[in-house]
Amino acid sequence: MDFILCTAWVIARLCERTEANAKRRTSPMTPAWLLTINMKRIFLQSSILLALGLAGCTPAASERTFDVPLEEPTRADRPSEMIVADYQQSKRRDDLQTQMDWPVLFGPHRTGATQASIPAVWPEQGPALRWDVEVGTGYGSPVTAENRVVFSHRVDDLEWIQCHDAQDGAVRWKHSLETDAECDFEYSDGPYSTPLIDQERRAVYHFSGSGTLVSLDFDTGEEVWRRDLHGEFQVEPELFPSGATPLLHGEHLILSLGGANNDAGIIAIHVRDGKTIWSCTDHKAAYTTPVVAQLFGQEFAFVMTAEGLVCLDPANGEVDWEIPHRSRAPMSYNSVSPLVWNDHVLMVTGPGPGAVCLQILPDRSYEERWKNRRLLDSQYTNLLLSDGHVFGFTSAGQGGAELRCIEFVTGELKWKYHSVLRRSQGLIAGDAMFFLGERGHLASLQRSIEEPRVLSFTQQPLMKADCYCSPAILKNGIVLKDEDRIAVFDLPPSP
């Protein structure tokens, strides 16, 4: 019965997707035979799925349960008064930070987590709106620093990078770049990359959907330098606009560029003048950001490309090793950035390859610690690191996605949480986790490796589906973005 329900859901989603495609890609002159072929394809796919389920061809069908994706919050999404009371009793007002910055994708430590705290309990109707602004398209996430919010979006053929006051939403500055990026499907035409704020040099860096890297003055928005990296390195267009986010490391901006034909799969750019420092590999680009770790008195850079994980020396780009790891599913790209804890590295790709944990050795080689295709197969949602554990969402193929807590070193599953959040983007602030659900709901859970403990959950969406942008935080507030607006919500301290 579970399989039949799931198949019915798949059929419905295929029909929705085809209808959306038809509205976007067809015109009154579209031939009827083309639409008929699409519907026949859906019927054939769904018939095969249903036949396999009825024939008992699914692995261990009698032992597995398949959760149908949820459309509305359930009882599991309602906070427990006891859990909320215990959490509030353990928190003190002086735990909350007076200054809160989230200047780069996945936060100041690039782990999706910070020790700083913001309030995690709000009224049942949801947190109050501080301000919001209409925006254009794009999946790039907002970042914050010095009581400012910086984000990117696209209107027509211009890609905008904007800076707003975090308190009232007033525009500090905005800067535009011409773009011709296109998506071959019904998803966004960009931008997909997230700006990053360099407070030390008073700069903002952004990589556009059409492959231009630009440096702007953080205080004025004036352009300092720009590079047409796609043009210079002859990067071939993909099905989606470019979406890698650079890593700021020292005076290097390290980026999965995808210049496969010019030994520029990965590139390092100098932050001062935009000149190339080094380039390496023949890999195509991924939708990820690199991470640098200090291990055994050495620096290691881990970059997830379209082909898999690359380990290299961030000083000179010398490659230590490469591991193939990518999905074979159509329209699938590596979109989950690697995560490092102590001397272990986790790479995750879904659907398909799943998770692989490596232990890095002093001679810069590695040993595989564990591998699991089904445990964690995130598609594009970010991973969160806390207390030697990983919090992440599975792919849509696993019942519409669910949040799981996994021990980093062993791969042991601690708990899982099935909810309307689906494939959610999140962050950890202090003792709480915050998630912007795929359908626009905002939730907070206590940071726990024992069980999922819901603190707050909006019963109605705050944002418009589909939500693919990661949230950012600031003092007593959270920043959310979809393809219609960017919004700051107040999270006031408890009395």
C-alpha positions in Angstrom: 0.0 0.0 0.0 2.9 2.4 0.8 4.4 1.8 -2.6 1.0 2.4 -4.3 0.5 5.7 -2.4 4.0 6.8 -3.3 3.4 5.9 -7.0 0.3 8.0 -6.9 2.2 10.9 -5.5 4.9 10.4 -8.2 2.3 10.5 -11.0 0.8 13.7 -9.6 4.2 15.4 -9.4 5.0 14.3 -13.0 1.8 15.8 -14.2 2.4 19.0 -12.3 5.9 19.2 -13.7 4.6 18.6 -17.3 1.9 21.2 -16.8 4.5 23.7 -15.6 6.8 22.9 -18.5 4.0 23.3 -20.9 3.1 26.8 -19.5 6.7 27.9 -19.7 8.0 26.3 -22.8 5.0 26.0 -25.1 2.9 28.5 -27.0 -0.5 28.3 -28.7 1.4 27.0 -31.7 2.8 24.0 -29.9 1.7 20.8 -31.8 -0.7 18.6 -30.0 1.4 15.5 -30.8 4.2 16.9 -28.6 2.0 17.2 -25.6 0.5 13.8 -26.3 4.0 12.2 -26.2 4.7 13.9 -22.9 1.5 12.4 -21.3 2.3 9.0 -22.8 5.7 9.1 -21.3 4.2 9.9 -17.8 1.7 7.0 -18.2 4.5 4.6 -19.2 6.7 5.6 -16.3 3.9 5.4 -13.7 2.7 2.1 -15.0 6.1 0.6 -14.7 6.4 1.8 -11.1 3.0 0.5 -10.2 3.6 -2.8 -11.8 6.9 -3.3 -9.9 5.2 -2.5 -6.6 2.3 -4.8 -7.1 4.6 -7.6 -8.2 6.6 -7.3 -5.1 9.8 -6.3 -6.9 10.8 -3.7 -4.4 13.7 -4.7 -2.2 12.7 -6.0 1.3 9.2 -4.7 0.6 7.7 -6.4 3.7 10.3 -4.8 6.0 10.5 -1.2 4.6 8.1 1.6 5.2 7.9 4.4 2.6 6.8 7.8 3.9 4.7 9.8 1.4 5.8 13.4 1.1 3.8 15.7 3.3 1.9 18.8 2.1 0.8 20.2 5.5 2.4 20.1 9.0 1.4 17.2 11.2 1.3 16.5 14.9 5.0 15.7 14.8 5.6 19.4 13.8 3.9 20.8 16.8 6.1 21.8 19.6 5.9 20.0 22.9 5.2 22.3 25.8 7.6 20.3 28.0 10.4 20.4 25.5 9.9 24.2 25.0 9.8 24.8 28.8 12.9 22.8 29.4 14.7 24.6 26.6 13.7 28.1 27.8 14.7 27.3 31.4 18.2 26.3 30.2 18.6 29.5 28.2 19.5 32.9 29.6 19.0 36.3 28.1 22.8 37.0 28.3 23.4 33.9 26.1 22.1 35.9 23.2 24.7 37.8 21.2 24.8 41.6 20.8 26.5 41.2 17.4 25.6 38.5 14.9 27.3 38.1 11.5 26.7 35.5 8.8 29.1 36.9 6.2 29.5 33.9 3.9 27.6 30.9 2.7 27.1 28.4 5.6 28.3 30.9 8.2 31.5 32.2 9.7 33.0 28.7 10.1 31.5 27.3 6.9 29.9 24.4 8.9 26.4 25.8 8.9 26.8 26.4 12.7 27.9 29.1 15.1 28.1 29.1 18.9 26.3 32.5 19.0 22.6 32.2 19.9 19.4 33.8 18.7 15.9 33.2 20.1 14.4 29.9 18.9 10.9 30.1 20.4 8.2 32.3 18.8 4.4 32.6 19.0 2.2 30.1 17.2 1.3 32.5 14.5 5.0 32.8 13.7 7.7 35.5 14.1 6.8 39.1 13.3 7.9 40.5 10.0 10.5 43.3 10.4 10.7 44.2 6.7 10.6 42.7 3.2 11.6 43.7 -0.3 10.5 42.3 -3.7 13.3 40.6 -5.6 13.8 38.8 -8.9 14.9 35.3 -9.6 17.7 33.3 -8.2 18.7 30.7 -5.6 21.6 32.6 -4.1 21.4 33.0 -0.3 21.6 36.2 1.8 24.6 37.0 4.0 24.9 39.5 6.8 27.6 41.6 8.5 27.7 44.9 10.5 23.9 45.2 10.6 23.6 44.9 6.8 22.0 42.3 4.5 23.7 41.5 1.1 22.0 39.4 -1.5 21.8 38.8 -5.3 18.9 38.4 -7.7 18.1 38.8 -11.3 15.6 41.1 -13.2 15.4 40.6 -16.9 19.0 40.6 -18.2 20.6 42.2 -15.2 22.0 40.4 -12.2 21.9 42.7 -9.1 24.0 42.6 -5.9 22.3 44.7 -3.2 23.1 45.8 0.3 20.2 46.8 2.7 20.0 48.0 6.2 19.2 45.1 8.5 16.9 47.2 10.7 14.6 48.9 8.3 15.4 47.4 4.9 16.7 50.7 3.4 18.9 50.3 0.4 22.5 51.1 1.1 23.7 50.4 -2.4 23.1 48.2 -5.4 25.2 47.1 -8.4 24.3 45.3 -11.6 26.0 43.0 -14.0 24.7 42.0 -17.5 23.9 38.3 -17.8 22.8 35.9 -20.5 22.6 32.8 -18.3 19.7 30.4 -19.0 18.3 27.2 -17.5 17.1 24.6 -20.0 14.3 23.6 -17.6 11.6 25.2 -15.5 14.0 26.2 -12.8 15.6 29.6 -12.2 17.8 31.4 -14.7 20.0 32.5 -11.8 21.9 33.7 -10.0 22.7 30.5 -8.0 25.9 31.7 -6.3 25.9 33.4 -2.9 27.9 36.7 -2.4 30.5 36.8 0.3 31.5 39.6 2.6 35.2 40.3 3.3 35.1 42.6 6.3 38.9 42.9 6.6 39.2 44.3 3.1 35.8 46.0 3.0 34.8 44.0 -0.1 31.9 41.9 -1.4 32.7 39.2 -4.0 30.2 37.6 -6.3 30.2 35.0 -9.1 27.5 35.5 -11.6 25.3 33.0 -13.4 27.1 33.7 -16.6 30.6 33.3 -15.1 31.7 36.8 -14.2 33.6 37.2 -10.9 33.4 40.8 -9.4 34.7 42.6 -6.4 32.7 45.5 -5.0 33.3 48.0 -2.2 31.4 46.8 0.9 30.5 50.4 1.9 29.6 51.9 -1.4 29.0 49.1 -3.9 31.5 50.6 -6.3 33.2 48.0 -8.6 36.9 47.3 -7.8 37.6 44.7 -10.4 35.9 42.1 -12.5 36.9 39.0 -14.5 34.9 37.2 -17.3 36.2 33.8 -16.2 33.8 31.8 -18.4 35.0 33.8 -21.5 38.7 33.7 -20.6 38.8 29.9 -19.8 36.2 28.9 -22.4 33.9 27.3 -19.9 31.2 25.3 -21.7 27.6 26.1 -20.7 25.7 23.5 -18.7 22.0 22.8 -18.3 21.8 25.3 -15.4 23.5 28.7 -14.8 26.8 28.6 -12.9 26.3 28.4 -9.2 29.6 27.7 -7.4 30.4 30.0 -4.5 34.0 31.1 -4.0 35.9 30.4 -0.8 37.8 33.2 0.8 41.1 31.9 2.2 43.8 34.4 3.0 44.1 36.5 -0.1 42.8 33.7 -2.4 39.3 33.2 -3.8 39.1 29.5 -4.6 36.4 28.4 -7.0 35.1 25.4 -8.8 35.1 27.1 -12.2 34.7 24.3 -14.7 37.3 25.3 -17.2 37.8 21.7 -18.2 39.6 22.4 -21.5 42.1 24.8 -20.0 43.3 23.1 -16.9 41.0 25.4 -14.9 38.5 23.1 -13.3 39.5 24.7 -10.0 41.0 28.2 -9.8 42.4 30.6 -7.3 42.0 34.4 -7.8 43.8 37.2 -5.9 41.3 39.3 -3.9 43.2 42.5 -4.4 43.4 42.7 -8.2 41.5 39.7 -9.5 44.6 38.1 -11.1 44.9 34.3 -11.4 47.2 32.7 -8.8 46.9 29.1 -9.9 44.5 26.7 -11.7 44.2 22.9 -11.9 42.2 19.8 -13.0 40.0 19.2 -16.0 36.8 18.9 -14.0 33.6 20.6 -14.8 32.0 22.8 -12.1 29.7 21.9 -9.3 27.2 23.9 -7.3 29.4 23.9 -4.1 31.9 25.9 -2.1 35.3 24.6 -1.1 36.5 24.2 2.4 40.1 24.5 3.8 41.2 22.7 6.9 44.4 22.7 9.1 45.5 19.1 9.7 48.9 17.9 11.0 50.4 21.3 10.6 49.4 21.5 6.9 46.6 23.1 4.9 44.2 21.0 2.9 41.6 22.3 0.5 38.7 20.0 -0.3 36.7 20.9 -3.5 33.6 19.1 -4.7 33.5 19.4 -8.5 31.1 17.9 -11.0 33.3 14.7 -11.1 33.9 14.2 -7.4 36.1 15.3 -4.5 39.5 16.9 -5.0 42.1 17.4 -2.3 44.8 19.9 -3.0 47.2 22.4 -1.5 45.4 25.8 -1.3 48.8 27.7 -1.6 49.7 26.4 -5.0 46.9 24.2 -6.4 49.0 21.0 -6.3 46.5 18.1 -6.3 46.9 15.3 -3.8 44.2 13.0 -5.0 40.8 12.9 -6.7 37.8 10.6 -5.9 35.0 10.1 -8.4 31.6 10.7 -6.8 28.6 11.9 -8.7 25.0 11.0 -9.5 24.0 9.3 -12.8 20.5 10.6 -12.5 19.3 13.1 -15.2 19.8 16.8 -14.4 21.8 15.9 -11.3 24.9 17.8 -10.3 27.1 17.8 -7.2 25.5 20.5 -5.1 26.5 19.6 -1.5 29.7 21.1 -0.2 32.2 18.8 1.7 32.2 18.9 5.5 35.3 18.5 7.7 35.5 17.4 11.3 38.9 16.8 12.9 40.7 14.7 10.3 37.6 13.3 8.7 35.9 14.5 5.5 32.4 13.8 4.4 31.2 14.0 0.8 27.5 13.6 0.0 25.7 13.4 -3.4 22.1 12.4 -4.2 20.2 10.7 -5.5 22.5 7.7 -6.0 26.0 7.8 -4.6 25.0 8.8 -1.0 27.7 9.5 1.6 31.3 8.6 1.9 33.5 9.4 5.0 37.3 9.6 4.6 40.0 9.9 7.2 42.9 12.1 6.1 46.4 10.8 7.0 49.6 12.9 7.8 51.1 12.0 4.4 48.1 13.7 2.7 46.6 10.4 1.6 43.3 9.0 2.9 41.5 5.9 4.1 37.8 5.3 3.6 35.9 4.9 7.0 32.4 4.3 5.8 30.1 4.5 2.8 26.3 4.4 2.6 24.1 5.1 -0.4 20.9 5.4 1.5 21.9 6.9 4.9 22.3 10.4 3.6 21.9 11.3 -0.1 21.3 15.1 0.0 20.6 16.6 -3.4 21.4 20.3 -2.7 20.6 21.0 0.9 23.5 22.0 3.2 25.0 19.8 5.9 25.2 21.0 9.5 28.0 20.1 11.9 27.8 20.0 15.7 29.4 17.9 18.4 30.8 15.3 16.0 27.5 14.8 14.3 26.0 15.7 11.0 22.5 17.0 10.4 21.2 16.7 6.9 18.2 16.0 4.7 17.8 13.0 2.4 16.8 13.3 -1.2 13.3 13.6 -2.5 13.4 9.9 -3.5 13.4 8.9 0.2 9.8 9.7 1.0 10.1 13.4 0.0 13.1 13.9 2.2 13.6 13.8 6.0 16.1 15.3 8.5 18.6 12.9 9.9 21.2 13.0 12.6 24.3 10.9 11.9 27.5 10.3 13.9 30.3 11.7 11.7 33.0 9.1 12.2 30.9 6.0 12.3 27.9 6.8 10.1 25.6 5.6 12.9 22.0 6.9 12.4 20.9 8.6 15.7 17.4 9.8 14.6 15.3 10.9 11.7 12.5 13.4 11.4 9.8 13.2 8.6 8.0 16.6 8.2 6.6 19.1 5.7 10.1 20.7 5.7 11.1 18.3 3.0 14.4 19.3 1.5 15.1 22.2 3.8 18.0 24.6 4.1 19.2 25.3 7.7 21.7 26.5 10.2 22.7 26.0 13.8 22.8 29.0 16.2 23.8 28.1 19.7 21.6 25.3 21.0 19.0 25.5 18.3 18.7 24.5 14.6 16.7 26.7 12.2 15.2 25.4 9.0 13.5 27.1 6.0 11.4 24.3 4.5 11.0 23.7 0.8 7.3 24.8 1.0 8.2 28.0 3.0 7.7 26.9 6.6 10.1 28.1 9.3 11.0 25.7 12.1 13.4 25.5 15.0 14.6 22.4 16.8 16.7 22.0 19.8 20.2 20.9 18.9 20.1 17.3 20.1 21.7 14.0 19.1 19.2 12.0 21.1 15.9 12.8 19.3 14.2 15.5 17.2 12.9 18.2 19.6 10.7 20.7 17.9 10.7 24.2 19.6 8.7 26.2 17.0 7.1 25.5 13.7 5.0 27.9 11.6 1.8 26.2 10.6 1.5 28.4 7.6 4.3 29.1 5.2 6.2 32.4 5.6 7.8 32.3 2.2 6.6 31.1 -1.3 7.5 27.7 -2.5 9.8 26.4 -3.7 12.4 27.7 -1.2 16.0 26.7 -2.1 18.0 29.5 -0.4 19.8 29.0 2.9 18.8 31.4 5.8 21.1 33.8 7.4 21.0 35.3 10.9 21.5 38.6 12.6 20.8 40.1 16.0 17.4 38.9 17.2 16.4 38.0 13.6 16.5 35.7 10.7 16.8 36.5 7.0 14.8 34.4 4.5 14.7 34.5 0.7 12.7 33.0 -2.1 12.2 34.0 -5.8 9.6 36.7 -4.9 11.1 38.5 -1.9 13.7 38.7 0.8 12.4 39.1 4.3 13.7 39.7 7.8 11.7 38.3 10.7 12.1 39.4 14.3 13.0 36.8 16.9 12.7 38.8 20.2 14.2 37.4 23.4 11.7 35.7 25.8 10.7 37.9 28.7 
